[in-house]
Amino acid sequence: MRDYKLPVIGGKGYKGSKMDEKLCFQLWVYRGTAQKAANALKKEFNVFNKRTKKAYTSVAVMRAAKLYVLDNPDDARVVWEDKYGEMQDELWYDYLHRIHHILIAMRGIDAYEKWREDHPEVVEYEKSLEE
């Protein structure tokens, strides 16, 4: 069987335009849905897919928002709590646990493993789920 290497979307050499991940996250939180955030990017901020000349999809906005959360979990939590109120640590760790796998597809296994090293609290939370 041939060994295939999956492409890393958004990695070195990726030709797509880079979305403002922080803006995507903030719009998603304050507008309430990824679709509303995608529409606001185009209509209010004139940010759109350069190839298609259309608004980014809600999926693209969610990916960018999740990457922002993973890169800046403390700042993202402040924004989230500003909108929705204080969140228990366990709920926040559960959210990080559920989304951190996106790193494998978007940035590769090395980025995923580094993130896990840098966030032992999420790894500990995962271990508690196994008990």
Summary of the structure (lengths in Angstrom):
residues: 131
radius of gyration: 16.2
end to end distance: 37.1
largest distance: 51.8
contacts: 335
relative contact order: 0.12
helix: 66%
strand: 0%
